[in-house]
């Protein structure tokens, strides 16, 4: 997966993996969130952010503040709804356990 001992920065390795994934998505599809990238690859948020920035600078994705990154140029790609984030799923599980419905 990631080569921590090699010469290529981790964020560039992650960006390369994300490029492969993005190539199979449609315009407007959401790209994994920074939190999802952190969780999947076990990296810091800044590393996840840098990986997304590489894709954005190459014109593969665009970002919308608060909503995240999406495939394609913004003018041509209507945004599709993002799946529930990893953190939101955890928060919902905790809420369900803390305040169960009767």
Secondary structure, 3 states (H helix, E strand, C coil): CCCCCCCCCHHHHHHHHHHHHHHCCCCCCECCCHHHHHHHHCCCHHHHHHHHHHHHHCCCEEEECCCEEEECCCCCCCCCCCCCCHHHHHHHHHHHHHCCCC
